[in-house]
Amino acid sequence: MLVEPHSWLSRFSCLGTRLFTLFAGSLVGKDSHGNRYYRERQVAKGVRPKRWVIYKNRPEASLVPPQWHSWLHYTTEAPLEVVGEFYPAWVKPHQPNLTFTAAAYLPPGHYLEGSARARASDDYQAWKP
């Protein structure tokens, strides 16, 4: 997994969430990226409990796997299992958004890939006004 540093200001900005977690949060589980998922311990009658995530590294929503995403958005009562009917053997493991990282996809011909692109076929003719 790619670890990107984030500033002390962004670390300090989640202080309120961490304090709320300390006093009112109950750990539900962790995912393969090391993110921790919490729910509110005590809630008023008729109000659904809050659910939130504390990211291990940088706060990036694409780091949340699908089974935890469904739990965070109240689609399921418990996170989905990684094995079972919803996850056949051919399903690839979750990957976060790699745009603007060293592992980002660059198509052939991209200037960072050497700008070498296969020639187009001869049936193409440029438009001339």
LUMLODO-705591 format. One record per residue (C-alpha): residue number from 1; residue in one letter; x, y, z. Coordinates in pm, 1 decimal. Each point is the difference from the previous one (the first is absolute). Layout:
N
<node><num>NUM</num><residu>a</residu><u>X</u><v>Y</v><w>Z</w></node>
...
This chain:
129
<node><num>1</num><residu>m</residu><u>0.0</u><v>0.0</v><w>0.0</w></node>
<node><num>2</num><residu>l</residu><u>118.0</u><v>347.3</v><w>-81.2</w></node>
<node><num>3</num><residu>v</residu><u>59.7</u><v>221.8</v><w>303.0</w></node>
<node><num>4</num><residu>e</residu><u>-14.2</u><v>372.3</v><w>-59.2</w></node>
<node><num>5</num><residu>p</residu><u>91.3</u><v>249.9</v><w>271.4</w></node>
<node><num>6</num><residu>h</residu><u>-248.8</u><v>262.5</v><w>100.2</w></node>
<node><num>7</num><residu>s</residu><u>63.7</u><v>321.6</v><w>189.1</w></node>
<node><num>8</num><residu>w</residu><u>-27.9</u><v>61.5</v><w>371.6</w></node>
<node><num>9</num><residu>l</residu><u>-294.8</u><v>228.5</v><w>-74.7</w></node>
<node><num>10</num><residu>s</residu><u>-198.4</u><v>-283.1</v><w>-157.7</w></node>
<node><num>11</num><residu>r</residu><u>90.2</u><v>-225.1</v><w>293.2</w></node>
<node><num>12</num><residu>f</residu><u>-113.6</u><v>268.2</v><w>246.0</w></node>
<node><num>13</num><residu>s</residu><u>-326.7</u><v>58.5</v><w>-185.9</w></node>
<node><num>14</num><residu>c</residu><u>-131.6</u><v>-344.2</v><w>98.4</w></node>
<node><num>15</num><residu>l</residu><u>54.6</u><v>65.2</v><w>372.1</w></node>
<node><num>16</num><residu>g</residu><u>-374.3</u><v>45.1</v><w>60.9</w></node>
<node><num>17</num><residu>t</residu><u>-76.4</u><v>-333.6</v><w>-165.4</w></node>
<node><num>18</num><residu>r</residu><u>264.1</u><v>-173.2</v><w>208.1</w></node>
<node><num>19</num><residu>l</residu><u>-135.9</u><v>150.7</v><w>323.0</w></node>
<node><num>20</num><residu>f</residu><u>-356.2</u><v>-99.2</v><w>-93.0</w></node>
<node><num>21</num><residu>t</residu><u>128.5</u><v>-350.2</v><w>-74.6</w></node>
<node><num>22</num><residu>l</residu><u>174.9</u><v>-19.6</v><w>337.2</w></node>
<node><num>23</num><residu>f</residu><u>-307.4</u><v>100.7</v><w>199.5</w></node>
<node><num>24</num><residu>a</residu><u>-293.4</u><v>-126.6</v><w>-207.7</w></node>
<node><num>25</num><residu>g</residu><u>134.5</u><v>-252.3</v><w>-252.3</w></node>
<node><num>26</num><residu>s</residu><u>-7.1</u><v>-376.9</v><w>-6.3</w></node>
<node><num>27</num><residu>l</residu><u>240.7</u><v>-185.2</v><w>-231.5</w></node>
<node><num>28</num><residu>v</residu><u>-180.6</u><v>-219.4</v><w>-253.3</w></node>
<node><num>29</num><residu>g</residu><u>297.3</u><v>-126.0</v><w>-201.1</w></node>
<node><num>30</num><residu>k</residu><u>302.0</u><v>61.1</v><w>-219.9</w></node>
<node><num>31</num><residu>d</residu><u>54.8</u><v>-49.5</v><w>-371.8</w></node>
<node><num>32</num><residu>s</residu><u>298.9</u><v>-124.0</v><w>-198.8</w></node>
<node><num>33</num><residu>h</residu><u>136.8</u><v>357.0</v><w>-33.2</w></node>
<node><num>34</num><residu>g</residu><u>9.4</u><v>47.9</v><w>378.3</w></node>
<node><num>35</num><residu>n</residu><u>-296.2</u><v>240.3</v><w>13.9</w></node>
<node><num>36</num><residu>r</residu><u>-212.0</u><v>-26.9</v><w>315.8</w></node>
<node><num>37</num><residu>y</residu><u>-381.1</u><v>20.3</v><w>-4.3</w></node>
<node><num>38</num><residu>y</residu><u>-208.5</u><v>124.3</v><w>291.0</w></node>
<node><num>39</num><residu>r</residu><u>-361.2</u><v>40.9</v><w>103.8</w></node>
<node><num>40</num><residu>e</residu><u>-154.8</u><v>216.9</v><w>269.4</w></node>
<node><num>41</num><residu>r</residu><u>-37.7</u><v>-179.6</v><w>335.0</w></node>
<node><num>42</num><residu>q</residu><u>-314.2</u><v>165.9</v><w>135.6</w></node>
<node><num>43</num><residu>v</residu><u>-274.5</u><v>141.3</v><w>-219.1</w></node>
<node><num>44</num><residu>a</residu><u>-340.8</u><v>144.8</v><w>70.8</w></node>
<node><num>45</num><residu>k</residu><u>-303.6</u><v>-213.2</v><w>-72.3</w></node>
<node><num>46</num><residu>g</residu><u>-109.6</u><v>22.1</v><w>-363.5</w></node>
<node><num>47</num><residu>v</residu><u>336.2</u><v>138.2</v><w>-119.9</w></node>
<node><num>48</num><residu>r</residu><u>242.6</u><v>-216.8</v><w>-190.4</w></node>
<node><num>49</num><residu>p</residu><u>357.0</u><v>-8.6</v><w>136.6</w></node>
<node><num>50</num><residu>k</residu><u>271.8</u><v>198.8</v><w>-174.7</w></node>
<node><num>51</num><residu>r</residu><u>261.0</u><v>-198.8</v><w>-192.8</w></node>
<node><num>52</num><residu>w</residu><u>343.2</u><v>125.4</v><w>-101.1</w></node>
<node><num>53</num><residu>v</residu><u>349.1</u><v>-101.3</v><w>-105.4</w></node>
<node><num>54</num><residu>i</residu><u>341.3</u><v>104.9</v><w>126.2</w></node>
<node><num>55</num><residu>y</residu><u>252.8</u><v>-46.8</v><w>-278.2</w></node>
<node><num>56</num><residu>k</residu><u>337.7</u><v>-153.2</v><w>72.8</w></node>
<node><num>57</num><residu>n</residu><u>190.4</u><v>240.9</v><w>-224.9</w></node>
<node><num>58</num><residu>r</residu><u>-138.6</u><v>279.7</v><w>-214.2</w></node>
<node><num>59</num><residu>p</residu><u>-375.6</u><v>61.1</v><w>6.0</w></node>
<node><num>60</num><residu>e</residu><u>-113.2</u><v>-122.6</v><w>-343.1</w></node>
<node><num>61</num><residu>a</residu><u>-349.0</u><v>-137.9</v><w>-61.9</w></node>
<node><num>62</num><residu>s</residu><u>119.3</u><v>-238.5</v><w>-271.8</w></node>
<node><num>63</num><residu>l</residu><u>194.6</u><v>-188.7</v><w>269.7</w></node>
<node><num>64</num><residu>v</residu><u>-328.5</u><v>-138.5</v><w>137.8</w></node>
<node><num>65</num><residu>p</residu><u>-71.0</u><v>-350.9</v><w>-139.3</w></node>
<node><num>66</num><residu>p</residu><u>-351.0</u><v>-73.6</v><w>-135.3</w></node>
<node><num>67</num><residu>q</residu><u>-111.2</u><v>-215.7</v><w>293.3</w></node>
<node><num>68</num><residu>w</residu><u>76.8</u><v>279.9</v><w>247.5</w></node>
<node><num>69</num><residu>h</residu><u>-144.7</u><v>266.6</v><w>-231.5</w></node>
<node><num>70</num><residu>s</residu><u>-336.7</u><v>-175.4</v><w>10.3</w></node>
<node><num>71</num><residu>w</residu><u>15.9</u><v>-13.5</v><w>380.4</w></node>
<node><num>72</num><residu>l</residu><u>96.5</u><v>369.7</v><w>32.4</w></node>
<node><num>73</num><residu>h</residu><u>-296.7</u><v>103.2</v><w>-215.6</w></node>
<node><num>74</num><residu>y</residu><u>-253.1</u><v>-214.4</v><w>193.1</w></node>
<node><num>75</num><residu>t</residu><u>-57.1</u><v>-236.3</v><w>-292.8</w></node>
<node><num>76</num><residu>t</residu><u>85.4</u><v>-301.3</v><w>217.1</w></node>
<node><num>77</num><residu>e</residu><u>-9.9</u><v>-52.5</v><w>375.6</w></node>
<node><num>78</num><residu>a</residu><u>337.4</u><v>-175.9</v><w>0.7</w></node>
<node><num>79</num><residu>p</residu><u>290.4</u><v>23.3</v><w>-244.3</w></node>
<node><num>80</num><residu>l</residu><u>-19.3</u><v>-257.5</v><w>-278.7</w></node>
<node><num>81</num><residu>e</residu><u>227.5</u><v>-301.0</v><w>13.2</w></node>
<node><num>82</num><residu>v</residu><u>286.0</u><v>-13.2</v><w>-251.6</w></node>
<node><num>83</num><residu>v</residu><u>-94.4</u><v>-359.7</v><w>-87.1</w></node>
<node><num>84</num><residu>g</residu><u>-343.9</u><v>-117.9</v><w>-98.3</w></node>
<node><num>85</num><residu>e</residu><u>-261.5</u><v>49.1</v><w>-269.1</w></node>
<node><num>86</num><residu>f</residu><u>68.4</u><v>374.2</v><w>-34.7</w></node>
<node><num>87</num><residu>y</residu><u>371.8</u><v>-54.9</v><w>-62.1</w></node>
<node><num>88</num><residu>p</residu><u>67.6</u><v>-267.7</v><w>-263.3</w></node>
<node><num>89</num><residu>a</residu><u>355.2</u><v>-128.8</v><w>-46.0</w></node>
<node><num>90</num><residu>w</residu><u>60.1</u><v>219.4</v><w>-306.4</w></node>
<node><num>91</num><residu>v</residu><u>-57.4</u><v>332.0</v><w>182.8</w></node>
<node><num>92</num><residu>k</residu><u>323.7</u><v>197.3</v><w>33.6</w></node>
<node><num>93</num><residu>p</residu><u>101.3</u><v>146.9</v><w>336.3</w></node>
<node><num>94</num><residu>h</residu><u>-90.1</u><v>363.2</v><w>68.5</w></node>
<node><num>95</num><residu>q</residu><u>247.9</u><v>266.5</v><w>-110.2</w></node>
<node><num>96</num><residu>p</residu><u>-17.5</u><v>366.2</v><w>94.2</w></node>
<node><num>97</num><residu>n</residu><u>6.5</u><v>277.4</v><w>-258.0</w></node>
<node><num>98</num><residu>l</residu><u>360.2</u><v>17.5</v><w>-123.9</w></node>
<node><num>99</num><residu>t</residu><u>-32.7</u><v>322.1</v><w>-201.7</w></node>
<node><num>100</num><residu>f</residu><u>289.8</u><v>242.4</v><w>60.6</w></node>
<node><num>101</num><residu>t</residu><u>212.0</u><v>-271.9</v><w>160.6</w></node>
<node><num>102</num><residu>a</residu><u>304.0</u><v>-185.1</v><w>-130.0</w></node>
<node><num>103</num><residu>a</residu><u>-219.7</u><v>-307.0</v><w>-60.3</w></node>
<node><num>104</num><residu>a</residu><u>-250.4</u><v>184.5</v><w>-225.1</w></node>
<node><num>105</num><residu>y</residu><u>-83.7</u><v>-146.1</v><w>-341.9</w></node>
<node><num>106</num><residu>l</residu><u>165.5</u><v>180.2</v><w>-290.8</w></node>
<node><num>107</num><residu>p</residu><u>-115.0</u><v>-105.6</v><w>-348.5</w></node>
<node><num>108</num><residu>p</residu><u>249.6</u><v>-69.7</v><w>-277.1</w></node>
<node><num>109</num><residu>g</residu><u>109.3</u><v>327.5</v><w>-156.5</w></node>
<node><num>110</num><residu>h</residu><u>-28.0</u><v>200.9</v><w>320.5</w></node>
<node><num>111</num><residu>y</residu><u>285.4</u><v>247.4</v><w>30.5</w></node>
<node><num>112</num><residu>l</residu><u>106.2</u><v>-152.7</v><w>334.6</w></node>
<node><num>113</num><residu>e</residu><u>23.0</u><v>-340.9</v><w>-172.0</w></node>
<node><num>114</num><residu>g</residu><u>241.0</u><v>123.2</v><w>-266.6</w></node>
<node><num>115</num><residu>s</residu><u>-259.5</u><v>126.4</v><w>-250.9</w></node>
<node><num>116</num><residu>a</residu><u>39.5</u><v>-310.8</v><w>-215.9</w></node>
<node><num>117</num><residu>r</residu><u>-336.1</u><v>-93.7</v><w>-147.3</w></node>
<node><num>118</num><residu>a</residu><u>-87.7</u><v>-256.2</v><w>-265.0</w></node>
<node><num>119</num><residu>r</residu><u>-83.6</u><v>159.8</v><w>-332.0</w></node>
<node><num>120</num><residu>a</residu><u>-365.5</u><v>30.6</v><w>-95.7</w></node>
<node><num>121</num><residu>s</residu><u>-137.7</u><v>-206.5</v><w>-287.0</w></node>
<node><num>122</num><residu>d</residu><u>-2.1</u><v>146.9</v><w>-353.4</w></node>
<node><num>123</num><residu>d</residu><u>-377.8</u><v>42.8</v><w>-11.9</w></node>
<node><num>124</num><residu>y</residu><u>16.5</u><v>318.9</v><w>204.4</w></node>
<node><num>125</num><residu>q</residu><u>-4.0</u><v>331.7</v><w>-183.1</w></node>
<node><num>126</num><residu>a</residu><u>20.3</u><v>328.9</v><w>178.3</w></node>
<node><num>127</num><residu>w</residu><u>-277.1</u><v>249.2</v><w>-66.1</w></node>
<node><num>128</num><residu>k</residu><u>101.3</u><v>307.1</v><w>-201.1</w></node>
<node><num>129</num><residu>p</residu><u>-226.9</u><v>301.3</v><w>-10.2</w></node>
